Amino acid sequence: MSNAYLDLLAHFGIGGAHPGGFSLTRFILQDENIKVNDSVLEIGCGTGQTAALLVEKYNCQVTAIDNHPIMVQKARQRFQKIKAPVKVLERDVQNLDFVDNSFDLIIAESVIVFTEISRTLKELSRVLKNDGHMIMIEMTAEQYLSVEKQKKACSLYGINEILDTDEWILRLHQAGFNQVEIISTPSELNQIEVNDINPSKQINMDLYDLWEEHNEFILHNRDFIGYRAFKCRNS
Ligand SMILES: C[S@@+](CC[C@H](N)C(=O)[O-])C[C@H]1O[C@@H](n2cnc3c(N)ncnc32)[C@H](O)[C@@H]1O
């Protein structure tokens, strides 16, 4: 299903397109003990900035998937350019063709909210190894959102719902993630920082308008919409 906000990110080729940006990614990964033989799945990899970091920093076995063809193409370009041996696949995270218990680590940075959340979480719990874990950074409602605000946010991002932290934890438990912990993150890392871009040659003017609209929305809704980083295990 097409999503104008994701088209915008894909056409502008924005890397680190999640709250907290690449600085938050680096902050979270610094505490991870990832080994060379670990199999890591990054879902919704976008243009591949995090997957590239994983290979460069840990030399681990990275599979990166995204269902947007332009994202996949730009991620491939990035990996080829820096000779990073990442396996890139165009896949829908809601319906994965990996066998059960495939991955030691799964990383999702602002992805699951764009999908049918419960369905995706179940799929991720299935492909995660029993002794593996998942790190996810996702959008949260930080206080009561009026119906009007919810509608505006859902239409802008092309999403079905905005969960608060407790609702995320409940959905994670229901999907089979028995242990869920909130990762403490520095408060200054709240914005999407745009410092890694790979724009397409032709970008429709509508997408510039949408970018303006998005920035305006963020500016006025900082107190309402935030994010959480979670560390989740099956057992
Ligand atoms: C907000 S962007 C974040 C991209 C990347 N994680 C980052 O932080 O730069 C969301 C990404 O999830 C991808 N995505 C959304 N729904 C997906 C699905 N059902 N299957 C796979 N990827 C999906 C989008 O194409 C997009 O690249």
The ligand as an SDF file (V2000), in Angstrom:
LIG
                    3D

 27 29  0  0  0  0  0  0  0  0999 V2000
   10.5760    5.9020    8.8860 C   0  0  0  0  0  0  0  0  0  0  0  0
   11.3930    4.8770    7.7680 S   0  0  0  0  0  0  0  0  0  0  0  0
   12.7940    4.3730    8.7180 C   0  0  0  0  0  0  0  0  0  0  0  0
   13.8870    3.8220    7.8560 C   0  0  0  0  0  0  0  0  0  0  0  0
   15.1270    3.3750    8.6300 C   0  0  0  0  0  0  0  0  0  0  0  0
   14.8170    2.4070    9.6370 N   0  0  0  0  0  0  0  0  0  0  0  0
   15.7880    4.5740    9.2280 C   0  0  0  0  0  0  0  0  0  0  0  0
   15.7260    4.7340   10.4450 O   0  0  0  0  0  0  0  0  0  0  0  0
   16.3540    5.3680    8.4680 O   0  0  0  0  0  0  0  0  0  0  0  0
   10.4040    3.4120    7.7660 C   0  0  0  0  0  0  0  0  0  0  0  0
   10.9430    2.3400    6.8590 C   0  0  0  0  0  0  0  0  0  0  0  0
   10.1670    1.1430    7.0260 O   0  0  0  0  0  0  0  0  0  0  0  0
    9.8800    0.6020    5.7560 C   0  0  0  0  0  0  0  0  0  0  0  0
    8.6620   -0.1930    5.8570 N   0  0  0  0  0  0  0  0  0  0  0  0
    7.4090    0.2450    6.1380 C   0  0  0  0  0  0  0  0  0  0  0  0
    6.5370   -0.7780    6.1100 N   0  0  0  0  0  0  0  0  0  0  0  0
    7.2550   -1.8890    5.8210 C   0  0  0  0  0  0  0  0  0  0  0  0
    6.9180   -3.2680    5.6430 C   0  0  0  0  0  0  0  0  0  0  0  0
    5.6530   -3.6890    5.7620 N   0  0  0  0  0  0  0  0  0  0  0  0
    7.9050   -4.1410    5.3520 N   0  0  0  0  0  0  0  0  0  0  0  0
    9.1920   -3.7130    5.2320 C   0  0  0  0  0  0  0  0  0  0  0  0
    9.5720   -2.4230    5.3690 N   0  0  0  0  0  0  0  0  0  0  0  0
    8.6200   -1.5180    5.6610 C   0  0  0  0  0  0  0  0  0  0  0  0
    9.7350    1.8270    4.8670 C   0  0  0  0  0  0  0  0  0  0  0  0
    9.8360    1.5470    3.5020 O   0  0  0  0  0  0  0  0  0  0  0  0
   10.8450    2.7070    5.3880 C   0  0  0  0  0  0  0  0  0  0  0  0
   12.0720    2.4550    4.7650 O   0  0  0  0  0  0  0  0  0  0  0  0
  1  2  1  0
  2  3  1  0
  2 10  1  0
  3  4  1  0
  4  5  1  0
  5  6  1  0
  5  7  1  0
  7  8  2  0
  7  9  1  0
 10 11  1  0
 11 12  1  0
 11 26  1  0
 12 13  1  0
 13 14  1  0
 13 24  1  0
 14 15  1  0
 14 23  1  0
 15 16  2  0
 16 17  1  0
 17 18  1  0
 17 23  2  0
 18 19  1  0
 18 20  2  0
 20 21  1  0
 21 22  2  0
 22 23  1  0
 24 25  1  0
 24 26  1  0
 26 27  1  0
M  CHG  2   2   1   9  -1
M  END
$$$$
